[in-house]
C-alpha cells in the first residue's frame, strides 16, 4: 500500500469514527430531552408550562434510529 493509500485509508477511518461518535452524542441528547420532557411535565408537578410527554416517545424513536446502542447509556456532561 502506498503512502497516499495509507493516508486515504486513515482519513476514511477517522471520518467513520467521527460520524459514529456524532450519532451517539445525538442519540444521547435526544434520549435526555425525552426524559426531561417527562420529568418536567406540569402533570407531574414539573416546571414546564406545557406538557411535552407526547414528544418523548418520538424523541426516543429518533434516538433508536440514530444509534441503538445508546439505549443503556447516560449522557455525561
PDB file of N, CA, C and O in Angstrom:
ATOM      1  N   UNK A   1       0.850  -1.169   0.000  1.00  0.00           N
ATOM      2  CA  UNK A   1       0.000   0.000   0.000  1.00  0.00           C
ATOM      3  C   UNK A   1       0.904   1.242   0.000  1.00  0.00           C
ATOM      4  O   UNK A   1       1.846   1.340   0.786  1.00  0.00           O
ATOM      5  N   UNK A   2       0.601   2.165  -0.878  1.00  0.00           N
ATOM      6  CA  UNK A   2       1.412   3.384  -0.977  1.00  0.00           C
ATOM      7  C   UNK A   2       1.101   4.332   0.181  1.00  0.00           C
ATOM      8  O   UNK A   2       0.117   4.157   0.901  1.00  0.00           O
ATOM      9  N   UNK A   3       1.948   5.323   0.341  1.00  0.00           N
ATOM     10  CA  UNK A   3       1.715   6.331   1.386  1.00  0.00           C
ATOM     11  C   UNK A   3       0.385   7.042   1.166  1.00  0.00           C
ATOM     12  O   UNK A   3      -0.351   7.317   2.113  1.00  0.00           O
ATOM     13  N   UNK A   4       0.097   7.330  -0.074  1.00  0.00           N
ATOM     14  CA  UNK A   4      -1.155   8.030  -0.403  1.00  0.00           C
ATOM     15  C   UNK A   4      -2.358   7.163  -0.021  1.00  0.00           C
ATOM     16  O   UNK A   4      -3.334   7.665   0.537  1.00  0.00           O
ATOM     17  N   UNK A   5      -2.289   5.883  -0.319  1.00  0.00           N
ATOM     18  CA  UNK A   5      -3.379   4.964   0.028  1.00  0.00           C
ATOM     19  C   UNK A   5      -3.507   4.816   1.546  1.00  0.00           C
ATOM     20  O   UNK A   5      -4.614   4.727   2.078  1.00  0.00           O
ATOM     21  N   UNK A   6      -2.380   4.791   2.228  1.00  0.00           N
ATOM     22  CA  UNK A   6      -2.391   4.696   3.692  1.00  0.00           C
ATOM     23  C   UNK A   6      -3.058   5.915   4.310  1.00  0.00           C
ATOM     24  O   UNK A   6      -3.866   5.794   5.231  1.00  0.00           O
ATOM     25  N   UNK A   7      -2.717   7.077   3.802  1.00  0.00           N
ATOM     26  CA  UNK A   7      -3.309   8.317   4.313  1.00  0.00           C
ATOM     27  C   UNK A   7      -4.808   8.334   4.016  1.00  0.00           C
ATOM     28  O   UNK A   7      -5.601   8.726   4.872  1.00  0.00           O
ATOM     29  N   UNK A   8      -5.198   7.918   2.830  1.00  0.00           N
ATOM     30  CA  UNK A   8      -6.617   7.894   2.460  1.00  0.00           C
ATOM     31  C   UNK A   8      -7.390   6.916   3.347  1.00  0.00           C
ATOM     32  O   UNK A   8      -8.505   7.214   3.774  1.00  0.00           O
ATOM     33  N   UNK A   9      -6.808   5.767   3.618  1.00  0.00           N
ATOM     34  CA  UNK A   9      -7.468   4.782   4.487  1.00  0.00           C
ATOM     35  C   UNK A   9      -7.606   5.317   5.908  1.00  0.00           C
ATOM     36  O   UNK A   9      -8.643   5.138   6.547  1.00  0.00           O
ATOM     37  N   UNK A  10      -6.566   5.967   6.396  1.00  0.00           N
ATOM     38  CA  UNK A  10      -6.607   6.558   7.735  1.00  0.00           C
ATOM     39  C   UNK A  10      -7.673   7.647   7.803  1.00  0.00           C
ATOM     40  O   UNK A  10      -8.436   7.702   8.767  1.00  0.00           O
ATOM     41  N   UNK A  11      -7.734   8.506   6.804  1.00  0.00           N
ATOM     42  CA  UNK A  11      -8.723   9.579   6.771  1.00  0.00           C
ATOM     43  C   UNK A  11     -10.145   9.014   6.740  1.00  0.00           C
ATOM     44  O   UNK A  11     -11.039   9.546   7.398  1.00  0.00           O
ATOM     45  N   UNK A  12     -10.351   7.958   5.990  1.00  0.00           N
ATOM     46  CA  UNK A  12     -11.674   7.326   5.929  1.00  0.00           C
ATOM     47  C   UNK A  12     -12.076   6.765   7.287  1.00  0.00           C
ATOM     48  O   UNK A  12     -13.234   6.885   7.687  1.00  0.00           O
ATOM     49  N   UNK A  13     -11.131   6.152   7.999  1.00  0.00           N
ATOM     50  CA  UNK A  13     -11.426   5.619   9.323  1.00  0.00           C
ATOM     51  C   UNK A  13     -11.763   6.735  10.305  1.00  0.00           C
ATOM     52  O   UNK A  13     -12.696   6.609  11.098  1.00  0.00           O
ATOM     53  N   UNK A  14     -11.005   7.826  10.251  1.00  0.00           N
ATOM     54  CA  UNK A  14     -11.271   8.957  11.148  1.00  0.00           C
ATOM     55  C   UNK A  14     -12.655   9.524  10.876  1.00  0.00           C
ATOM     56  O   UNK A  14     -13.405   9.809  11.810  1.00  0.00           O
ATOM     57  N   UNK A  15     -13.002   9.690   9.598  1.00  0.00           N
ATOM     58  CA  UNK A  15     -14.341  10.190   9.250  1.00  0.00           C
ATOM     59  C   UNK A  15     -15.418   9.248   9.764  1.00  0.00           C
ATOM     60  O   UNK A  15     -16.419   9.698  10.322  1.00  0.00           O
ATOM     61  N   UNK A  16     -15.225   7.961   9.585  1.00  0.00           N
ATOM     62  CA  UNK A  16     -16.193   6.963  10.034  1.00  0.00           C
ATOM     63  C   UNK A  16     -16.371   7.015  11.552  1.00  0.00           C
ATOM     64  O   UNK A  16     -17.494   6.985  12.055  1.00  0.00           O
ATOM     65  N   UNK A  17     -15.253   7.092  12.274  1.00  0.00           N
ATOM     66  CA  UNK A  17     -15.316   7.176  13.741  1.00  0.00           C
ATOM     67  C   UNK A  17     -16.024   8.445  14.182  1.00  0.00           C
ATOM     68  O   UNK A  17     -16.815   8.420  15.125  1.00  0.00           O
ATOM     69  N   UNK A  18     -15.746   9.551  13.511  1.00  0.00           N
ATOM     70  CA  UNK A  18     -16.361  10.836  13.866  1.00  0.00           C
ATOM     71  C   UNK A  18     -17.861  10.800  13.639  1.00  0.00           C
ATOM     72  O   UNK A  18     -18.629  11.273  14.476  1.00  0.00           O
ATOM     73  N   UNK A  19     -18.280  10.244  12.518  1.00  0.00           N
ATOM     74  CA  UNK A  19     -19.715  10.136  12.223  1.00  0.00           C
ATOM     75  C   UNK A  19     -20.396   9.251  13.266  1.00  0.00           C
ATOM     76  O   UNK A  19     -21.493   9.570  13.725  1.00  0.00           O
ATOM     77  N   UNK A  20     -19.767   8.162  13.637  1.00  0.00           N
ATOM     78  CA  UNK A  20     -20.338   7.252  14.640  1.00  0.00           C
ATOM     79  C   UNK A  20     -20.438   7.954  15.996  1.00  0.00           C
ATOM     80  O   UNK A  20     -21.448   7.823  16.688  1.00  0.00           O
ATOM     81  N   UNK A  21     -19.405   8.689  16.374  1.00  0.00           N
ATOM     82  CA  UNK A  21     -19.426   9.406  17.650  1.00  0.00           C
ATOM     83  C   UNK A  21     -20.492  10.501  17.647  1.00  0.00           C
ATOM     84  O   UNK A  21     -21.178  10.700  18.649  1.00  0.00           O
ATOM     85  N   UNK A  22     -20.632  11.203  16.541  1.00  0.00           N
ATOM     86  CA  UNK A  22     -21.649  12.250  16.438  1.00  0.00           C
ATOM     87  C   UNK A  22     -23.048  11.656  16.553  1.00  0.00           C
ATOM     88  O   UNK A  22     -23.912  12.235  17.212  1.00  0.00           O
ATOM     89  N   UNK A  23     -23.280  10.515  15.923  1.00  0.00           N
ATOM     90  CA  UNK A  23     -24.578   9.849  16.011  1.00  0.00           C
ATOM     91  C   UNK A  23     -24.866   9.416  17.442  1.00  0.00           C
ATOM     92  O   UNK A  23     -26.001   9.513  17.908  1.00  0.00           O
ATOM     93  N   UNK A  24     -23.842   8.942  18.135  1.00  0.00           N
ATOM     94  CA  UNK A  24     -24.032   8.531  19.526  1.00  0.00           C
ATOM     95  C   UNK A  24     -24.391   9.731  20.403  1.00  0.00           C
ATOM     96  O   UNK A  24     -25.296   9.642  21.232  1.00  0.00           O
ATOM     97  N   UNK A  25     -23.701  10.832  20.228  1.00  0.00           N
ATOM     98  CA  UNK A  25     -23.996  12.034  21.017  1.00  0.00           C
ATOM     99  C   UNK A  25     -25.403  12.535  20.705  1.00  0.00           C
ATOM    100  O   UNK A  25     -26.148  12.902  21.613  1.00  0.00           O
ATOM    101  N   UNK A  26     -25.763  12.551  19.434  1.00  0.00           N
ATOM    102  CA  UNK A  26     -27.101  12.991  19.045  1.00  0.00           C
ATOM    103  C   UNK A  26     -28.173  12.115  19.691  1.00  0.00           C
ATOM    104  O   UNK A  26     -29.166  12.628  20.207  1.00  0.00           O
ATOM    105  N   UNK A  27     -27.978  10.814  19.665  1.00  0.00           N
ATOM    106  CA  UNK A  27     -28.947   9.899  20.266  1.00  0.00           C
ATOM    107  C   UNK A  27     -29.043  10.100  21.778  1.00  0.00           C
ATOM    108  O   UNK A  27     -30.137  10.066  22.341  1.00  0.00           O
ATOM    109  N   UNK A  28     -27.911  10.309  22.430  1.00  0.00           N
ATOM    110  CA  UNK A  28     -27.923  10.546  23.874  1.00  0.00           C
ATOM    111  C   UNK A  28     -28.657  11.835  24.219  1.00  0.00           C
ATOM    112  O   UNK A  28     -29.397  11.879  25.202  1.00  0.00           O
ATOM    113  N   UNK A  29     -28.462  12.876  23.429  1.00  0.00           N
ATOM    114  CA  UNK A  29     -29.154  14.147  23.666  1.00  0.00           C
ATOM    115  C   UNK A  29     -30.659  13.983  23.456  1.00  0.00           C
ATOM    116  O   UNK A  29     -31.455  14.518  24.228  1.00  0.00           O
ATOM    117  N   UNK A  30     -31.048  13.255  22.430  1.00  0.00           N
ATOM    118  CA  UNK A  30     -32.475  13.015  22.192  1.00  0.00           C
ATOM    119  C   UNK A  30     -33.104  12.251  23.363  1.00  0.00           C
ATOM    120  O   UNK A  30     -34.204  12.585  23.805  1.00  0.00           O
ATOM    121  N   UNK A  31     -32.412  11.239  23.858  1.00  0.00           N
ATOM    122  CA  UNK A  31     -32.939  10.470  24.999  1.00  0.00           C
ATOM    123  C   UNK A  31     -33.033  11.340  26.254  1.00  0.00           C
ATOM    124  O   UNK A  31     -34.000  11.244  27.010  1.00  0.00           O
ATOM    125  N   UNK A  32     -32.031  12.183  26.470  1.00  0.00           N
ATOM    126  CA  UNK A  32     -32.041  13.085  27.630  1.00  0.00           C
ATOM    127  C   UNK A  32     -33.204  14.066  27.536  1.00  0.00           C
ATOM    128  O   UNK A  32     -33.875  14.330  28.534  1.00  0.00           O
ATOM    129  N   UNK A  33     -33.445  14.601  26.360  1.00  0.00           N
ATOM    130  CA  UNK A  33     -34.568  15.520  26.164  1.00  0.00           C
ATOM    131  C   UNK A  33     -35.899  14.811  26.445  1.00  0.00           C
ATOM    132  O   UNK A  33     -36.787  15.383  27.078  1.00  0.00           O
ATOM    133  N   UNK A  34     -36.032  13.582  25.979  1.00  0.00           N
ATOM    134  CA  UNK A  34     -37.256  12.817  26.227  1.00  0.00           C
ATOM    135  C   UNK A  34     -37.477  12.617  27.725  1.00  0.00           C
ATOM    136  O   UNK A  34     -38.591  12.785  28.220  1.00  0.00           O
ATOM    137  N   UNK A  35     -36.423  12.261  28.437  1.00  0.00           N
ATOM    138  CA  UNK A  35     -36.531  12.080  29.893  1.00  0.00           C
ATOM    139  C   UNK A  35     -36.938  13.378  30.583  1.00  0.00           C
ATOM    140  O   UNK A  35     -37.787  13.375  31.474  1.00  0.00           O
ATOM    141  N   UNK A  36     -36.334  14.477  30.170  1.00  0.00           N
ATOM    142  CA  UNK A  36     -36.657  15.763  30.800  1.00  0.00           C
ATOM    143  C   UNK A  36     -38.073  16.205  30.488  1.00  0.00           C
ATOM    144  O   UNK A  36     -38.750  16.764  31.351  1.00  0.00           O
ATOM    145  N   UNK A  37     -38.529  15.965  29.275  1.00  0.00           N
ATOM    146  CA  UNK A  37     -39.924  16.293  28.954  1.00  0.00           C
ATOM    147  C   UNK A  37     -40.873  15.580  29.908  1.00  0.00           C
ATOM    148  O   UNK A  37     -41.824  16.181  30.407  1.00  0.00           O
ATOM    149  N   UNK A  38     -40.620  14.320  30.158  1.00  0.00           N
ATOM    150  CA  UNK A  38     -41.491  13.561  31.068  1.00  0.00           C
ATOM    151  C   UNK A  38     -41.330  14.014  32.512  1.00  0.00           C
ATOM    152  O   UNK A  38     -42.325  14.143  33.226  1.00  0.00           O
ATOM    153  N   UNK A  39     -40.108  14.257  32.956  1.00  0.00           N
ATOM    154  CA  UNK A  39     -39.865  14.656  34.347  1.00  0.00           C
ATOM    155  C   UNK A  39     -40.397  16.047  34.647  1.00  0.00           C
ATOM    156  O   UNK A  39     -40.859  16.306  35.758  1.00  0.00           O
ATOM    157  N   UNK A  40     -40.339  16.939  33.677  1.00  0.00           N
ATOM    158  CA  UNK A  40     -40.747  18.325  33.902  1.00  0.00           C
ATOM    159  C   UNK A  40     -42.176  18.603  33.456  1.00  0.00           C
ATOM    160  O   UNK A  40     -42.576  19.764  33.370  1.00  0.00           O
ATOM    161  N   UNK A  41     -42.941  17.578  33.176  1.00  0.00           N
ATOM    162  CA  UNK A  41     -44.334  17.728  32.761  1.00  0.00           C
ATOM    163  C   UNK A  41     -45.141  18.411  33.876  1.00  0.00           C
ATOM    164  O   UNK A  41     -44.998  18.056  35.046  1.00  0.00           O
ATOM    165  N   UNK A  42     -45.983  19.381  33.520  1.00  0.00           N
ATOM    166  CA  UNK A  42     -46.801  20.027  34.547  1.00  0.00           C
ATOM    167  C   UNK A  42     -47.726  19.035  35.267  1.00  0.00           C
ATOM    168  O   UNK A  42     -48.063  19.237  36.434  1.00  0.00           O
ATOM    169  N   UNK A  43     -48.130  17.984  34.584  1.00  0.00           N
ATOM    170  CA  UNK A  43     -48.981  16.960  35.214  1.00  0.00           C
ATOM    171  C   UNK A  43     -48.220  16.171  36.271  1.00  0.00           C
ATOM    172  O   UNK A  43     -48.831  15.538  37.132  1.00  0.00           O
ATOM    173  N   UNK A  44     -46.889  16.205  36.213  1.00  0.00           N
ATOM    174  CA  UNK A  44     -46.049  15.520  37.204  1.00  0.00           C
ATOM    175  C   UNK A  44     -45.407  16.544  38.144  1.00  0.00           C
ATOM    176  O   UNK A  44     -44.366  16.287  38.749  1.00  0.00           O
ATOM    177  N   UNK A  45     -46.053  17.713  38.255  1.00  0.00           N
ATOM    178  CA  UNK A  45     -45.562  18.818  39.086  1.00  0.00           C
ATOM    179  C   UNK A  45     -44.194  19.320  38.632  1.00  0.00           C
ATOM    180  O   UNK A  45     -43.400  19.803  39.439  1.00  0.00           O
ATOM    181  N   UNK A  46     -43.931  19.200  37.344  1.00  0.00           N
ATOM    182  CA  UNK A  46     -42.679  19.711  36.793  1.00  0.00           C
ATOM    183  C   UNK A  46     -42.780  21.189  36.482  1.00  0.00           C
ATOM    184  O   UNK A  46     -43.803  21.819  36.751  1.00  0.00           O
ATOM    185  N   UNK A  47     -41.725  21.741  35.920  1.00  0.00           N
ATOM    186  CA  UNK A  47     -41.658  23.182  35.705  1.00  0.00           C
ATOM    187  C   UNK A  47     -41.973  23.641  34.285  1.00  0.00           C
ATOM    188  O   UNK A  47     -41.958  24.842  34.015  1.00  0.00           O
ATOM    189  N   UNK A  48     -42.256  22.722  33.379  1.00  0.00           N
ATOM    190  CA  UNK A  48     -42.643  23.142  32.029  1.00  0.00           C
ATOM    191  C   UNK A  48     -44.037  23.760  32.064  1.00  0.00           C
ATOM    192  O   UNK A  48     -44.882  23.361  32.865  1.00  0.00           O
ATOM    193  N   UNK A  49     -44.270  24.737  31.189  1.00  0.00           N
ATOM    194  CA  UNK A  49     -45.590  25.360  31.111  1.00  0.00           C
ATOM    195  C   UNK A  49     -46.576  24.494  30.341  1.00  0.00           C
ATOM    196  O   UNK A  49     -47.789  24.605  30.518  1.00  0.00           O
ATOM    197  N   UNK A  50     -46.043  23.639  29.492  1.00  0.00           N
ATOM    198  CA  UNK A  50     -46.873  22.833  28.607  1.00  0.00           C
ATOM    199  C   UNK A  50     -46.406  21.389  28.649  1.00  0.00           C
ATOM    200  O   UNK A  50     -45.202  21.130  28.649  1.00  0.00           O
ATOM    201  N   UNK A  51     -47.325  20.460  28.684  1.00  0.00           N
ATOM    202  CA  UNK A  51     -46.971  19.036  28.679  1.00  0.00           C
ATOM    203  C   UNK A  51     -46.347  18.679  27.331  1.00  0.00           C
ATOM    204  O   UNK A  51     -46.920  18.945  26.274  1.00  0.00           O
ATOM    205  N   UNK A  52     -45.158  18.071  27.389  1.00  0.00           N
ATOM    206  CA  UNK A  52     -44.455  17.645  26.178  1.00  0.00           C
ATOM    207  C   UNK A  52     -44.240  16.130  26.174  1.00  0.00           C
ATOM    208  O   UNK A  52     -43.431  15.613  25.404  1.00  0.00           O
ATOM    209  N   UNK A  53     -44.964  15.435  27.030  1.00  0.00           N
ATOM    210  CA  UNK A  53     -44.799  13.982  27.120  1.00  0.00           C
ATOM    211  C   UNK A  53     -45.048  13.288  25.781  1.00  0.00           C
ATOM    212  O   UNK A  53     -44.433  12.265  25.480  1.00  0.00           O
ATOM    213  N   UNK A  54     -45.952  13.853  24.985  1.00  0.00           N
ATOM    214  CA  UNK A  54     -46.253  13.250  23.689  1.00  0.00           C
ATOM    215  C   UNK A  54     -45.020  13.224  22.779  1.00  0.00           C
ATOM    216  O   UNK A  54     -44.912  12.364  21.905  1.00  0.00           O
ATOM    217  N   UNK A  55     -44.107  14.151  22.983  1.00  0.00           N
ATOM    218  CA  UNK A  55     -42.899  14.213  22.153  1.00  0.00           C
ATOM    219  C   UNK A  55     -41.818  13.247  22.627  1.00  0.00           C
ATOM    220  O   UNK A  55     -40.916  12.902  21.864  1.00  0.00           O
ATOM    221  N   UNK A  56     -41.902  12.811  23.873  1.00  0.00           N
ATOM    222  CA  UNK A  56     -40.846  11.960  24.432  1.00  0.00           C
ATOM    223  C   UNK A  56     -40.671  10.664  23.640  1.00  0.00           C
ATOM    224  O   UNK A  56     -39.544  10.262  23.348  1.00  0.00           O
ATOM    225  N   UNK A  57     -41.768  10.018  23.297  1.00  0.00           N
ATOM    226  CA  UNK A  57     -41.664   8.750  22.565  1.00  0.00           C
ATOM    227  C   UNK A  57     -41.071   8.956  21.174  1.00  0.00           C
ATOM    228  O   UNK A  57     -40.287   8.133  20.700  1.00  0.00           O
ATOM    229  N   UNK A  58     -41.443  10.040  20.530  1.00  0.00           N
ATOM    230  CA  UNK A  58     -40.895  10.350  19.202  1.00  0.00           C
ATOM    231  C   UNK A  58     -39.386  10.589  19.295  1.00  0.00           C
ATOM    232  O   UNK A  58     -38.628  10.118  18.447  1.00  0.00           O
ATOM    233  N   UNK A  59     -38.954  11.317  20.322  1.00  0.00           N
ATOM    234  CA  UNK A  59     -37.521  11.561  20.505  1.00  0.00           C
ATOM    235  C   UNK A  59     -36.773  10.256  20.732  1.00  0.00           C
ATOM    236  O   UNK A  59     -35.673  10.070  20.213  1.00  0.00           O
ATOM    237  N   UNK A  60     -37.367   9.353  21.506  1.00  0.00           N
ATOM    238  CA  UNK A  60     -36.717   8.056  21.729  1.00  0.00           C
ATOM    239  C   UNK A  60     -36.640   7.228  20.442  1.00  0.00           C
ATOM    240  O   UNK A  60     -35.658   6.522  20.214  1.00  0.00           O
ATOM    241  N   UNK A  61     -37.662   7.315  19.618  1.00  0.00           N
ATOM    242  CA  UNK A  61     -37.634   6.609  18.320  1.00  0.00           C
ATOM    243  C   UNK A  61     -36.517   7.172  17.434  1.00  0.00           C
ATOM    244  O   UNK A  61     -35.802   6.414  16.778  1.00  0.00           O
ATOM    245  N   UNK A  62     -36.370   8.488  17.416  1.00  0.00           N
ATOM    246  CA  UNK A  62     -35.295   9.099  16.630  1.00  0.00           C
ATOM    247  C   UNK A  62     -33.939   8.653  17.157  1.00  0.00           C
ATOM    248  O   UNK A  62     -33.031   8.353  16.382  1.00  0.00           O
ATOM    249  N   UNK A  63     -33.809   8.611  18.474  1.00  0.00           N
ATOM    250  CA  UNK A  63     -32.543   8.173  19.073  1.00  0.00           C
ATOM    251  C   UNK A  63     -32.233   6.737  18.681  1.00  0.00           C
ATOM    252  O   UNK A  63     -31.087   6.400  18.384  1.00  0.00           O
ATOM    253  N   UNK A  64     -33.253   5.899  18.682  1.00  0.00           N
ATOM    254  CA  UNK A  64     -33.080   4.494  18.312  1.00  0.00           C
ATOM    255  C   UNK A  64     -32.615   4.375  16.857  1.00  0.00           C
ATOM    256  O   UNK A  64     -31.772   3.540  16.532  1.00  0.00           O
ATOM    257  N   UNK A  65     -33.170   5.213  15.997  1.00  0.00           N
ATOM    258  CA  UNK A  65     -32.768   5.203  14.587  1.00  0.00           C
ATOM    259  C   UNK A  65     -31.327   5.680  14.407  1.00  0.00           C
ATOM    260  O   UNK A  65     -30.589   5.140  13.582  1.00  0.00           O
ATOM    261  N   UNK A  66     -30.927   6.694  15.182  1.00  0.00           N
ATOM    262  CA  UNK A  66     -29.585   7.247  15.049  1.00  0.00           C
ATOM    263  C   UNK A  66     -28.511   6.325  15.598  1.00  0.00           C
ATOM    264  O   UNK A  66     -27.471   6.132  14.968  1.00  0.00           O
ATOM    265  N   UNK A  67     -28.764   5.746  16.786  1.00  0.00           N
ATOM    266  CA  UNK A  67     -27.722   4.941  17.423  1.00  0.00           C
ATOM    267  C   UNK A  67     -28.357   4.041  18.478  1.00  0.00           C
ATOM    268  O   UNK A  67     -28.436   4.431  19.644  1.00  0.00           O
ATOM    269  N   UNK A  68     -28.815   2.839  18.096  1.00  0.00           N
ATOM    270  CA  UNK A  68     -29.493   1.943  19.034  1.00  0.00           C
ATOM    271  C   UNK A  68     -28.670   1.581  20.264  1.00  0.00           C
ATOM    272  O   UNK A  68     -29.241   1.320  21.323  1.00  0.00           O
ATOM    273  N   UNK A  69     -27.359   1.559  20.153  1.00  0.00           N
ATOM    274  CA  UNK A  69     -26.519   1.120  21.272  1.00  0.00           C
ATOM    275  C   UNK A  69     -26.548   2.087  22.449  1.00  0.00           C
ATOM    276  O   UNK A  69     -26.051   1.754  23.525  1.00  0.00           O
ATOM    277  N   UNK A  70     -27.120   3.277  22.269  1.00  0.00           N
ATOM    278  CA  UNK A  70     -27.146   4.258  23.363  1.00  0.00           C
ATOM    279  C   UNK A  70     -28.308   4.012  24.328  1.00  0.00           C
ATOM    280  O   UNK A  70     -28.478   4.759  25.291  1.00  0.00           O
ATOM    281  N   UNK A  71     -29.083   3.003  24.086  1.00  0.00           N
ATOM    282  CA  UNK A  71     -30.275   2.738  24.894  1.00  0.00           C
ATOM    283  C   UNK A  71     -29.943   2.664  26.386  1.00  0.00           C
ATOM    284  O   UNK A  71     -30.725   3.141  27.208  1.00  0.00           O
ATOM    285  N   UNK A  72     -28.816   2.085  26.745  1.00  0.00           N
ATOM    286  CA  UNK A  72     -28.461   1.880  28.143  1.00  0.00           C
ATOM    287  C   UNK A  72     -27.443   2.896  28.672  1.00  0.00           C
ATOM    288  O   UNK A  72     -27.037   2.816  29.831  1.00  0.00           O
ATOM    289  N   UNK A  73     -27.039   3.826  27.853  1.00  0.00           N
ATOM    290  CA  UNK A  73     -26.031   4.794  28.262  1.00  0.00           C
ATOM    291  C   UNK A  73     -26.692   6.051  28.827  1.00  0.00           C
ATOM    292  O   UNK A  73     -27.874   6.314  28.604  1.00  0.00           O
ATOM    293  N   UNK A  74     -25.889   6.814  29.562  1.00  0.00           N
ATOM    294  CA  UNK A  74     -26.339   8.104  30.061  1.00  0.00           C
ATOM    295  C   UNK A  74     -25.450   9.191  29.490  1.00  0.00           C
ATOM    296  O   UNK A  74     -24.266   8.978  29.233  1.00  0.00           O
ATOM    297  N   UNK A  75     -26.043  10.362  29.297  1.00  0.00           N
ATOM    298  CA  UNK A  75     -25.281  11.496  28.820  1.00  0.00           C
ATOM    299  C   UNK A  75     -24.551  12.107  30.009  1.00  0.00           C
ATOM    300  O   UNK A  75     -25.167  12.483  31.006  1.00  0.00           O
ATOM    301  N   UNK A  76     -23.246  12.198  29.889  1.00  0.00           N
ATOM    302  CA  UNK A  76     -22.451  12.769  30.971  1.00  0.00           C
ATOM    303  C   UNK A  76     -21.844  14.078  30.482  1.00  0.00           C
ATOM    304  O   UNK A  76     -21.024  14.090  29.564  1.00  0.00           O
ATOM    305  N   UNK A  77     -22.251  15.166  31.097  1.00  0.00           N
ATOM    306  CA  UNK A  77     -21.745  16.483  30.695  1.00  0.00           C
ATOM    307  C   UNK A  77     -20.715  16.972  31.676  1.00  0.00           C
ATOM    308  O   UNK A  77     -20.172  18.064  31.507  1.00  0.00           O
TER     309      UNK A  77
END
